[in-house]
Amino acid sequence: MKQQKPRLIIWLLALLSLGMAAASQAEVVVIGHPAIGADSLTAKEAARIWLGKAKTLPGGGKPHVVDQQPGSAVRNAFYGKAVKKTESQLKSYWAKVVFTGKGAPPKALADDAAVKQWVASTPGGLGYIDGGAVDDSVKVLLRLP
């Protein structure tokens, strides 16, 4: 019995780490207001929009974007997959943009629910959330597995 206990603990730890790895690989979706002109976005288009480089949406209209809180898993996944930047690279990028007076970073909201509510109630609104939080109140424009 004594030999089985360490094996059981190791087995449980392995399962826990697999679960954590699966959670970190969750799908992130870019969402838009239901009446937004675009039907989809590419990762490159999303990156340009969130970095303030694109002033219009592919289907027309001005985008209004929000972020999630720095350090959140969804934010890290979005910026890693779509924008190809780490949190420190983002800080550096926005410091330069703000310093030169060419823009400001998107405001950050607390979580998926707050982002979804803001996007659903803001014409031209864009955000990103965990794929499991999507409902009919928003339009999915991009899936980032």
Buried (B, 14 or more C-beta within 10 A) or exposed (E): EEEEEEEEEEEEEEEEEEEEEEEEEBBBBBBBBEEBEBEBBEBEBBBBBBBBEBEEBBEEBEBBBBBBEEEBEBBBBBBBBBBEBEEEEBEEBBEEBEEEEEEEBBEBBEBBEBBBBBBBEBEBBBBBBBBEBBEEEBBBBBEBE
